[in-house]
Amino acid sequence: MELTSEKKDPRHQLKKVAMKKVVANMTMGNDMSALYKEVVACMGIPNIDVKKMVYLFLINYARARAEIANLAVNGFEDDVNDSNPLVRAMAIRTMGYIYVDRVIDSLIDPLRHCLRDRDPYVRKTAAMAVLKLSMFDRSLVEDERFLDMLKDLLADGNPSVVANAVAALTEISERSPHIKLKLNMKIANKLITALNECNEWGQIYILESLMYVTPQEASDAETVIERIVPRLQHGNSGVVLVAVKVIAYMMNYVPQRETLEPILRKLSPPLVTLLTSGPEVQYITLRNIQLLLQRWPTILQNQLRAFFCKYDDPIYVKLAKLEVILSLTTEDNARVVLTELSEYAREIDIDFVRKAVRSIGRIAIKIELAADRCVRALLDLIQTKVNYVVQEAIVVIRDVFRKYPNRYESIIGTLCENLDTLDEPEARAAMIWIIGQYADRIDNSDQVLGRFLDGFLDDPAEVQLALLTAIVKLFIMRPTAGQELVPRVLKWATEDVDSPDIRDRGFIYWRLLSTDPEMARAVVLSEKPEISAEGEKLDMPLLEELILQVGTLSSIYRKPPAAFIPFAKRRVLGQSPALARLAIAAPPVSRLPRTASTTAASSTATNAGAATGQRSSRQLTSGSQQPAASDPSVPPSMRNSSTQLSTSMVDVAGAGMSNPYISDITPGPMPDANAMLIDLMSMEDDDEGAAIGSSGMAGFNASFGMSALNMSAIASGPAGTTVNAGGASAGGAGGASGADAGAARPPDSQLLNSAFDAAGLDTLSKMQSSSLSRAPGSSSPMPDIMRQFTSSFDLPAAAMSASGSASSTAIAGAGAGAGVGAGSNPQTSTAATQKEVDDLAAQMYSTNMMHNNNNTSNNHSNNAGLSAGAQGFAASGSGSTPYVPAQKLLLDAQQTQGLEILGTFARRGGQIQMEMSFANKSTTTPIGDFAIQFNKNTYGLVPRSPIGAGTVMPMSAIDVCLPLGTGGPAMPMQPPTNIQIAIKCTAGIFYFQTQYSLHILLDENAMSDQGSFLRAWKDAPDSLQNVHSIQNLRFASMDDVRNKLNMNNVFTVAQRTVGNATHFYTTSRLAVDSSMFYSEIKVANNLQIAVVTTKCANTQLVPLYQKAIEDICTAF
């Protein structure tokens, strides 16, 4: 009634109120379409508010009821010609929404006029009406040439009109299968000029349109980027993300790295600033950052802490931040990241904790140098006994085992302690995989797998597949142990399980085992494919396409638009001469040196008869000796077909931290030294005897280090037997026999993996790689001397190591064929350590050892007694001489125009020195003007004076003693005792590298009292411990052992005899960084073999320290 009232209402207030009621009811969902005649009649009322509400009514109902639209056509035609531009614009906008034929026909002519209207508001509204019309009838828009009119609007003087025209053209291009928008640089520059005067939406439209500009020259792309960079400071997150997208697109056309790096640095602050917005914006930003980091890993390299999680972050933001943190983790910040993740792993949010634990494992896989620390962190988390943390850690450790086979197997005992708590399928499958992979080293693996097998039919398919494969592995490695389990699991898998995957695998295993056991071994124990730490690593084509969609749903879903939007077009990089796709890669990840295949032991067959006694399901083997592959007494199915781990791969007892830093560097020249662009110490030819400054080797670049060298171990001479805490065999490392050990041999060429940086010696861009000469790793039966040694010990299993070997460590007799091994149950090991150290202290006090510093002899004959103190030991060694390694061939005369250099390192009277012999093998030419320079090295060794060598006449030689100091520039090397040297003389400049013995760095003032030793030994965790065995000792008596060790700064704190062995408790200290070494050296009374157990906070140095002790003990 109010709409049709005839009452006088000059200001149309009654009809305005009535229309408000209609719109309110319509908004609440009430059907008001019955009033369409009354509402349409109100179109003629000259009131803007009434017209707006009428148009809302028409938009809502006219599409469904054509009679309403037809009735309103006359009103539309009147309004598009109204003098008020707002009315004209509203009429055009409303007609564009009503997809009724008569309305569309009536729209064409008014729309054409409005596109040329004098008012910019009408023009910009008409531009969007063209877009709506194209959605109804694309061909009509093309036939009426509306697209050309939109192109003309790109040159409009009003920025809002330009923005709407660009938006319409962009959307039409995206929706049309045969229309493709292309903009040239002239139009692009005009569009960028209009940016400053547009509102936020207009800026987004214009920036989006720049994705259709294909730069034909690099300068064009750089210009666009330079002009868009200010948009990164905008307060609207949408504008910032679109600007980032355009810049990322244009960077593909920048070919110079020098230009690209500053651009990447400019992108970093705005992305970090977006993280201060609301959680939704944070999440979108983080998802897009992940894409950008995959394409340009250095984009946020200094912004790691900005992504640390806050306590009040939503879970989806925390998970996204963890992904970014993992992408930004490098060798330099791995310690900080690991500390942060360890804190996250103790939070209360289960999903967040699981993700944090998994991230720790991914860092171990991504950064090899951080793997030991990550494994220790995972072990600490397992000790919390939180069920879901333990299970997630086990899943992660499985991946670590795959990445680094035979490196951390000694922690399996800790994992087995949690067997009863595993209730998640993925964790159970992971634990089963670990047990199956190392079934030959877990002597009761058959019992453990048997427990899992009892519930086989009730387990999920994931667990069933893992259990089936693990039992088959057990049978192949240990046929006797697995012969009862294999028939059961194969029968159930092929007859009682519904899953076709399990049935098929069961039939395949059954056929292989029954027809060709060797083929079964090759298939089941084959090398596993490489695994990656990247969780969402995308293929480059997909990544490239998603980066062109930054800020859209595609970047969130990780799918191109065509995957979830019908008929969406792919966005690709436009072809251009300037297209470079330049990427700045992440810094290279250093790889630890390898000396032998690290994938072999998982397929090693184990002699089932070597097991000594039954152990619980949580124990590991104590190191059963592997049968030789060539031994005719060993059945074919039990022979080892794989290469054993080199003895330079040492497991830290009790913690499983491998230390591959002991690998030797074969002395010899660096290949293609002429390619090294270096001015040695900036010396000219007339600078004879130039002094060496404190700066060391300035020509060497600081980036020259472990990442540039392949530090593969070169086995040379008889190496000591390494005791593997994980239960691997304790065989010899191979090499020359005793008679041949001292024979001179030419040096092997040392492989340099990559070109050094472009400065000094580091420039090797033209260098040709040469192969390393490797001594093949081999598995051999336990040598007779080892059998003699083990059989001479009449000790219980726990008495072998007073310093933390697990109680399951057994020293079997010769008939058992077992080697020396270390158990891996941390709790047992800790208990054994505590008890024995306490017993040792009690014996010291009970025998007045703490007060007797002068008794220096005969106490070793008393099994319970301890001999003299440290002062007496030091005094008795005054007649010995320090150990000096034999000189090695450093430079061969055939490679240096007649100059041959032999050399070694020694420590005499507290002074480090390099002793060299220069020989001139030439028959005609003297060699002189010698100068020497050291590269930066781990402990900053540099010459303290000029080399002081004169002229070496033909067919003659001179000896040179060069004093060294430790005050030079330092840089980590691998191994830490590796050193690279340059020699300059009249014959040229020559480069070589060698390795010194760690004993030259030991301090003469490292004497320790027994109480300090006991406290330090007791407080040091098992993770800092390593065990090493030595053969072919060169001692005349136990006093000779003590004296020789003391003279080389390995000071004896206490000594006692237990059974058929004498135990020496020693301390040493590095003079350069005060690292302390605490050792127990057990020497067989027959003076043929010794076992060294060492603890040190720097586990990387322990194998090097034990190698130095071995060299001292085996030297003549």
VODRENMI-111664 format. One record per residue (C-alpha): z, x, y; residue in three letters. Coordinates in steps of 0.2 Angstrom, whole numbers, plus 5000, padded with zeros to 4 digits. Each point is the difference from the previous one (the first is absolute). Layout:
BEGIN
ZXYALA/...
This chain:
BEGIN
500050005000MET/500450145012GLU/498350084997LEU/499149845005THR/501249945013SER/499249935016GLU/501450045011LYS/499750105015LYS/500350184996ASP/499150115012PRO/500850164993ARG/499749954982HIS/501850034996GLN/500149864987LEU/498550054991LYS/500650185000LYS/501749954992VAL/499149894987ALA/498850154995MET/501650114998LYS/500749874988LYS/498350004990VAL/499950184999VAL/501950024995ALA/499749874986ASN/498450094995MET/500950174999THR/501449924989MET/498649954988GLY/499949815004ASN/498249934999ASP/499649955018MET/498149994997SER/500049815002ALA/500250035019LEU/498450105001TYR/499149875011LYS/501550005013GLU/500150195000VAL/498150025002VAL/500149885015ALA/501250125008CYS/498750145000MET/499449945017GLY/501750025008ILE/499950145013PRO/501750084995ASN/500050174991ILE/501549974990ASP/499449834993VAL/498350084996LYS/500950144990LYS/500949884990MET/498449894997VAL/499150164994TYR/501450044988LEU/499949834993PHE/498150024998LEU/500150174991ILE/501349934988ASN/499149844995TYR/498150015005ALA/499550124986ARG/500649884987ALA/499449845009ARG/498250015007ALA/500249845009GLU/501350075011ILE/498950165004ALA/498549895004ASN/501049895011LEU/500650165010ALA/498350075002VAL/499749925017ASN/501650065006GLY/499650184995PHE/498449995009GLU/500849955016ASP/501450134999ASP/498850154997VAL/499349965017ASN/501649985009ASP/500350095015SER/501750074994ASN/499750164989PRO/501549964990LEU/499349834995VAL/498350084996ARG/500850134989ALA/501149884991MET/498549894996ALA/499050144993ILE/501550074990ARG/500449824992THR/498149974996MET/500050174991GLY/501449944989TYR/499249834994ILE/498750034987TYR/499149845001VAL/498150005001ASP/499949895016ARG/501450115009VAL/499150164995ILE/498349935006ASP/500849965017SER/500850175001LEU/498550115000ILE/499449975018ASP/501750005008PRO/500450164991LEU/498550085006ARG/500549965018HIS/501850054997CYS/499550174994LEU/499250025018ARG/501449915009ASP/500550075016ARG/501850004995ASP/500650144988PRO/501349894992TYR/498649884994VAL/498950144995ARG/501350084989LYS/500449834992THR/498249974997ALA/499950174991ALA/501349954988MET/499149834998ALA/498550094994VAL/501050084986LEU/500749834995LYS/498249935000LEU/499450144989SER/501449964987MET/499249824999PHE/498250055000ASP/499550185001ARG/498249975001SER/500249895015LEU/500850145010VAL/498650114995GLU/498649885004ASP/500749955017GLU/500250195004ARG/501849995004PHE/500350174993LEU/498850075014ASP/501149915013MET/501650084992LEU/499250175001LYS/499649975019ASP/501949965002LEU/500450184995LEU/499450055017ALA/501149875009ASP/501050055014GLY/501649914994ASN/501050104986PRO/500649844992SER/498249934998VAL/499550174993VAL/501550004988ALA/499649824993ASN/498150044999ALA/500450164990VAL/501249904989ALA/498749864996ALA/498650134996LEU/501250104989THR/500549844990GLU/498349944999ILE/499450174993SER/501450004987GLU/499649824994ARG/498150025000SER/499250084985PRO/498550065010HIS/500650035017ILE/500850175003LYS/500750055017LEU/499650175007LYS/500650065016LEU/499450165009ASN/501050125011MET/499449925016LYS/500849834995ILE/501550094993ALA/500450085016ASN/499949845009LYS/501149924988LEU/501350145001ILE/499949985019THR/500549824999ALA/501550044989LEU/501250035014ASN/499749825008GLU/500149904984CYS/501649924992ASN/500650064983GLU/498949894990TRP/498550055011GLY/500450184997GLN/500149974981ILE/498349925000TYR/499250145010ILE/500850144989LEU/499549914984GLU/498249995007SER/500050195001LEU/500050014981MET/498149955002TYR/499650155010VAL/499250154990THR/500250165010PRO/498450104999GLN/500850165006GLU/501850074998ALA/500249995019SER/499849825000ASP/501449984987ALA/501150115010GLU/499649905016THR/500549844992VAL/501650074993ILE/500550085016GLU/499849835009ARG/500949904987ILE/501550124998VAL/500949915015PRO/500049844990ARG/501250094988LEU/501449985013GLN/499849815001HIS/501549894997GLY/499149884988ASN/500050064982SER/498349924997GLY/499250095013VAL/500750174994VAL/499549974982LEU/498249955005VAL/499950165011ALA/500650104985VAL/498649924990LYS/498750045012VAL/500650185002ILE/500150024982ALA/498249944998TYR/499350115014MET/500950164992MET/498749994986ASN/498750055013TYR/501050155006VAL/499550164991PRO/501150135008GLN/501750034993ARG/500650065017GLU/499649835007THR/500749904986LEU/501750075000GLU/500549965018PRO/499449824996ILE/501149994985LEU/501550065010ARG/499749865013LYS/500049874986LEU/501850054994SER/501149945015PRO/499349825001PRO/500249974982LEU/501850065000VAL/500349895015THR/499449854990LEU/501450034988LEU/501249945014THR/499349824999SER/500549864989GLY/500050024981PRO/498349914998GLU/499250125012VAL/500850144992GLN/499449954983TYR/498249985006ILE/500150175009THR/500750094984LEU/498649934989ARG/498750065012ASN/500950175002ILE/499950024981GLN/498149985001LEU/499850125015LEU/501150134991LEU/498850004985GLN/498650045011ARG/500850125012TRP/501650064992PRO/500550105015THR/500149855012ILE/501949985000LEU/500550174993GLN/501450025013ASN/500649825000GLN/500949994983LEU/501749955006ARG/499349855009ALA/499749924983PHE/501750024993PHE/500749834995CYS/501349915011LYS/501449904992TYR/499449845007ASP/498150024996ASP/499349864989PRO/499650054983ILE/498149995002TYR/500250125015VAL/501150124990LYS/498750014985LEU/498650035012ALA/500950145009LYS/500450084983LEU/498150014997GLU/499750085017VAL/501450124997ILE/499350054984LEU/498350035008SER/500850115014LEU/501050114987THR/499550185000THR/500850164993GLU/500850035017ASP/500949835001ASN/500249964982ALA/501950055001ARG/500349885014VAL/499049864992VAL/500950024983LEU/501749995009THR/499549845008GLU/499349924984LEU/501650054991SER/501049905013GLU/498849854998TYR/500250014981ALA/501949955002ARG/499649855011GLU/500449824993ILE/498249935002ASP/499450024982ILE/498149995004ASP/500350135014PHE/501050114988VAL/498750004987ARG/498650045012LYS/501150155007ALA/500350074982VAL/498149984996ARG/499650095017SER/501150154994ILE/499050024985GLY/498349985009ARG/500650145012ILE/500350114984ALA/498349974994ILE/499250025017LYS/500950165005ILE/500350124986GLU/501150115010LEU/501249865002ALA/500049944982ALA/501650094995ASP/501049925015ARG/499349834996CYS/500450014982VAL/501850055004ARG/500149855012ALA/499449894986LEU/501350074988LEU/501449975014ASP/499449825001LEU/500049984981ILE/501850065001GLN/500549855011THR/499849894984LYS/499249865011VAL/498949914987ASN/498549965010TYR/500150175008VAL/500150094983VAL/498549904993GLN/498950035015GLU/500550195000ALA/499450014982ILE/498449925004VAL/499750135014VAL/500550144989ILE/498749964987ARG/498750025013ASP/500850175005VAL/499950054982PHE/498149965000ARG/499750105015LYS/501050154995TYR/500050014981PRO/501350114991ASN/500950035017ARG/501549885000TYR/500249964982GLU/501850065000SER/500549855010ILE/499549884986ILE/501850014993GLY/500649925017THR/498749864998LEU/500549974982CYS/501849965006GLU/499449845007ASN/499049934985LEU/501249854998ASP/499849945018THR/498149995000LEU/499549825001ASP/498450005011GLU/498450014990PRO/499350145012GLU/501650114998ALA/500049984981ARG/498250044999ALA/500250155011ALA/501550064990MET/499049984983ILE/498650105008TRP/501150145004ILE/500850014983ILE/498349994991GLY/499350135012GLN/501450124995TYR/500349944983ALA/499850184993ASP/501550065011ARG/501249854997ILE/500650034983ASP/500649824998ASN/498549925009SER/499749914984ASP/501749915001GLN/499849965018VAL/498349924997LEU/500649914985GLY/501349915011ARG/498649955011PHE/498949954985LEU/501449874994ASP/499549885014GLY/498150045000PHE/499549824997LEU/501049935014ASP/499550135013ASP/498749975013PRO/498250074997ALA/500350155012GLU/501550064990VAL/499149974983GLN/498550105005LEU/501150155006ALA/501149994984LEU/498449994989LEU/499350165008THR/501750095001ALA/500349984981ILE/498250064996VAL/500450155010LYS/501650034991LEU/499149994983PHE/498650125006ILE/501350135007MET/501349974986ARG/499349924985PRO/501650004990THR/501049925014ALA/498749865004GLY/499449964983GLN/501249854998GLU/499649935018LEU/498150015000VAL/499749874986PRO/501249885007ARG/499350005018VAL/498250004994LEU/500349854989LYS/500849905013TRP/498750055013ALA/498649954989THR/500749854992GLU/501449925010ASP/499550035018VAL/498949885009ASP/499450115014SER/498350074996PRO/500350165010ASP/501450044988ILE/499149954985ARG/498550105004ASP/501050165004ARG/500949984984GLY/498449994990PHE/499350155009ILE/501650104996TYR/500049944982TRP/498250054997ARG/500250175009LEU/501650054990LEU/499349954984SER/498350085001THR/500150145012ASP/501750075005PRO/499350145011GLU/499049875010MET/501549905002ALA/500950155007ARG/498650035012ALA/500049825006VAL/501849965001VAL/500650175007LEU/498650035012SER/500350055017GLU/500549865012LYS/498949975015PRO/500650065017GLU/501149885009ILE/500149985019SER/501549965012ALA/498949895011GLU/500549824996GLY/498649915010GLU/498750145001LYS/498449915004LEU/498250064997ASP/499250075015MET/498649865002PRO/501449864999LEU/501150105012LEU/498750035012GLU/499649815000GLU/501849955002LEU/500350125015ILE/498649915008LEU/501149844998GLN/501650075007VAL/501149865007GLY/499349874989THR/500549924984LEU/498950124990SER/501150145005SER/501549914994ILE/499249944983TYR/499150164997ARG/498449904997LYS/498449995009PRO/499749835009PRO/498749954988ALA/501449994986ALA/500949865008PHE/498849925013ILE/498449924994PRO/498450075007PHE/500950145010ALA/499050155004LYS/500450184996ARG/500450115014ARG/499350174998VAL/499750165011LEU/498349995009GLY/498850134996GLN/499850135014SER/499650195002PRO/501850025007ALA/500849924984LEU/501150144993ALA/501549924991ARG/501050155004LEU/501750004992ALA/501550115003ILE/500850034983ALA/501950014998ALA/500750184998PRO/499750064982PRO/501449984988VAL/500650164992SER/500050014982ARG/501250104990LEU/499350144989PRO/499649974982ARG/499950124986THR/499549904986ALA/499549834995SER/501349885005THR/499449864990THR/500150084983ALA/501849974994ALA/499849824999SER/498950014986SER/500950144991THR/500549964982ALA/501850044996THR/500750064983ASN/501149864994ALA/501050124990GLY/500650105015ALA/501249865005ALA/501850054997THR/501149854997GLY/500049825007GLN/500249965018ARG/500249845010SER/498549915007SER/500450075017ARG/499950194995GLN/498550115001LEU/499550144988THR/500750175004SER/498450094999GLY/499349994982SER/498750144997GLN/498249955000GLN/499150054985PRO/498550115002ALA/498349924999ALA/499450144989SER/501550004988ASP/499349954983PRO/501749944994SER/499949865013VAL/499149844996PRO/498549975010PRO/500749845007SER/501550105007MET/499050145008ARG/500150035018ASN/498249975007SER/500550025018SER/500450145012THR/501950035003GLN/500750015017LEU/500150175008SER/501750085000THR/499850015019SER/500349815001MET/501950004999VAL/501049844999ASP/501750005010VAL/501249964986ALA/500849835002GLY/498949935014ALA/498350034994GLY/499450085016MET/498550124996SER/499850165009ASN/498350064999PRO/500350135014TYR/500250154988ILE/498150014996SER/499550185003ASP/498750055012ILE/498850134993THR/499950155011PRO/498350035006GLY/498749985015PRO/499649845008MET/498249954996PRO/498750025014ASP/501150095012ALA/498550035012ASN/500049825004ALA/501750015007MET/499950005019LEU/501450115004ILE/500450145012ASP/501450094990LEU/501550015012MET/498750005014SER/499750184996MET/498450105005GLU/499450144989ASP/500950135012ASP/501749924998ASP/500550114986GLU/501849974995GLY/500349865012ALA/501849934999ALA/500349834992ILE/500949885012GLY/501349884996SER/498749865001SER/499450044982GLY/498249954997MET/499449915015ALA/498349984993GLY/500549894986PHE/500049825004ASN/501649904997ALA/499149884990SER/499650134987PHE/501149964986GLY/500349914984MET/498749875003SER/498650135001ALA/500450094984LEU/499949954982ASN/501650074994MET/499549994982SER/501150114989ALA/499350154992ILE/500950054984ALA/500150184998SER/501150104988GLY/501449934990PRO/500949865009ALA/501749934996GLY/500249844991THR/500449855011THR/501349884994VAL/499349835003ASN/501449885004ALA/498949854995GLY/499950064982GLY/498450095000ALA/499850154989SER/500750175005ALA/498550114995GLY/499450155008GLY/498850005015ALA/498850114991GLY/499250155008GLY/500050194996ALA/501250074987SER/501350135004GLY/498950154997ALA/498649935011ASP/501149925014ALA/500050165010GLY/498250044998ALA/499049995016ALA/498749875002ARG/498849965014PRO/500649865011PRO/499349824998ASP/499249925015SER/501149875009GLN/499249845003LEU/500149935018LEU/499749815000ASN/499449965017SER/499450085016ALA/501450055012PHE/500249945017ASP/498850085013ALA/501250145006ALA/500350184994GLY/500150024981LEU/500049814998ASP/498149995002THR/499250004983LEU/498649885003SER/498750104991LYS/501250054986MET/499349974982GLN/501349944988SER/500450114985SER/500849954984SER/501850044996LEU/500350104985SER/501349904990ARG/500950054985ALA/499949854988PRO/501549914996GLY/500449984982SER/501349934989SER/500650124987SER/501450004986PRO/501750065006MET/499950194999PRO/501150094988ASP/501050075013ILE/500549835006MET/500449954982ARG/501150154999GLN/500949965016PHE/500349824996THR/500650034983SER/501250145006SER/500949875011PHE/501449914990ASP/500449885014LEU/500149815002PRO/498649915009ALA/501049985016ALA/500550195001ALA/498250065003MET/500149965019SER/501650015010ALA/499149935015SER/499349834997GLY/498949994984SER/500249844992ALA/501249984985SER/498549974989SER/499350175003THR/499950084983ALA/499750184995ILE/499449984983ALA/499850124986GLY/498450094996ALA/499749884985GLY/499949855012ALA/498750085010GLY/500749935016ALA/499950085017GLY/501250015014VAL/500149845010GLY/501049905012ALA/500549824998GLY/499849885014SER/501449875000ASN/500750035017PRO/501749934996GLN/500350104985THR/499350155009SER/501249985014THR/501549984989ALA/499550154990ALA/499850105016THR/501749945007GLN/500950044984LYS/499350174997GLU/500350055018VAL/501849944999ASP/500250104984ASP/499350155008LEU/501249995014ALA/501549984988ALA/499550154990GLN/499850105016MET/501849965005TYR/500750014983SER/499350184998THR/500550055017ASN/498250025004MET/500249955018MET/501250145003HIS/499150144990ASN/498750095010ASN/500050174991ASN/499849964982ASN/498250054997THR/499850024981SER/500449944983ASN/500449825005ASN/498449944994HIS/500650024982SER/501349865002ASN/499149834997ASN/501349915012ALA/500250135013GLY/499150055016LEU/499650175006SER/500250095017ALA/499849925017GLY/498650035012ALA/500750155008GLN/500150104984GLY/498349944995PHE/499350075016ALA/500850164999ALA/499450034982SER/498249985004GLY/499950145012SER/499150114988GLY/498549884998SER/498449995011THR/499349845007PRO/498549924991TYR/498350045008VAL/498549904992PRO/498650104994ALA/498650025013GLN/498649884999LYS/498150025004LEU/499849925017LEU/498250065004LEU/498750064988ASP/499050155005ALA/498449914994GLN/500349865013GLN/500650115015THR/498750145001GLN/501150124990GLY/501849955007LEU/501249964986GLU/501749945004ILE/501549984989LEU/501649935006GLY/501749924997THR/501549935009PHE/501750084999ALA/501849995008ARG/500850165002ARG/501750025009GLY/499849835008GLY/498350035006GLN/498449914995ILE/498550114998GLN/498349994993MET/499550164990GLU/498150034999MET/498850134993SER/498450025009PHE/498650084989ALA/498350055007ASN/498849984985LYS/498550055010SER/499350174997THR/499450045018THR/500849895014THR/501850025006PRO/500949845004ILE/501349995014GLY/500649915016ASP/501049884989PHE/500949855008ALA/500849854991ILE/500449825005GLN/500949864991PHE/499649825001ASN/501449885004LYS/501049974985ASN/501549914994THR/501450125005TYR/499150095014GLY/499750164992LEU/499150135012VAL/499950185001PRO/501350095010ARG/498950155005SER/498250054999PRO/499450044982ILE/500050195004GLY/498750054987ALA/498850145004GLY/498350034994THR/499749994982VAL/498750134995MET/498749964986PRO/500749994982MET/501850025006SER/501549885004ALA/501549995010ILE/501649904999ASP/500649895014VAL/501749915002CYS/500049865013LEU/501649935006PRO/500049815002LEU/501149885010GLY/500249825000THR/499949965018GLY/498249955001GLY/499149835002PRO/500449894985ALA/499049874991MET/500249914983PRO/499050084987MET/499749954982GLN/500850084990PRO/501350055013PRO/499850184995THR/498250005003ASN/499450125014ILE/498350035007GLN/499550175008ILE/498650085009ALA/499650195000ILE/498950085013LYS/499350174998CYS/498450105002THR/499349924985ALA/500249835007GLY/501249855001ILE/500649944983PHE/501149854996TYR/501149974985PHE/501549904994GLN/501450044988THR/501749944996GLN/501750095001TYR/501549984989SER/501449895008LEU/501350134997HIS/499450105015ILE/500849875011LEU/501749994992LEU/501450055010ASP/501250154996GLU/501549915007ASN/499949844989ALA/501650044990MET/500949844996SER/501749974993ASP/500349904984GLN/500849855008GLY/498549985012SER/498950024985PHE/500949864991LEU/500049885014ARG/498250035004ALA/499549984982TRP/501049844998LYS/499449925016ASP/498250044998ALA/499149854992PRO/498950014984ASP/498549975010SER/500250185008LEU/500050084982GLN/498750094990ASN/500050094984VAL/498950154995HIS/500050114984SER/499550185000ILE/499450114985GLN/499850194998ASN/501550055009LEU/500150195005ARG/501950034999PHE/501150124991ALA/501649915001SER/500849865009MET/500750125013ASP/498250055003ASP/499649815003VAL/501349985013ARG/499650175008ASN/498249965002LYS/500249835007LEU/501350065012ASN/498950145006MET/498749875004ASN/501249895010ASN/500349884986VAL/501950015000PHE/501149964985THR/501449905004VAL/500749984983ALA/499650044982GLN/500549934983ARG/499450004982THR/499849844990VAL/499450014982GLY/498550124999ASN/499650005018ALA/500850075016THR/500049895016HIS/499850085017PHE/500449895015TYR/499050075015THR/499749965019THR/498650065011SER/499549955018ARG/498350015009LEU/500250125015ALA/498849895010VAL/500749834999ASP/501650024991SER/499549894985SER/501350034986MET/499550014982PHE/501449974987TYR/499550054982SER/500750014982GLU/499050134991ILE/500449994981LYS/499450164991VAL/500050014981ALA/501050144993ASN/498550074992ASN/499350035018LEU/498449924995GLN/499949835010ILE/500949925014ALA/500249835008VAL/500249985018VAL/500749845008THR/499949995019THR/500549885014LYS/499450015018CYS/499849885014ALA/498250065002ASN/499349954983THR/498350075005GLN/500750174999LEU/500949994984VAL/498550044988PRO/499650155011LEU/501850065000TYR/500049984981GLN/498350094999LYS/500850155010ALA/501550004988ILE/498850014985GLU/499050145008ASP/501650105003ILE/500649964982CYS/498450054992THR/499650165010ALA/500250174992PHE/
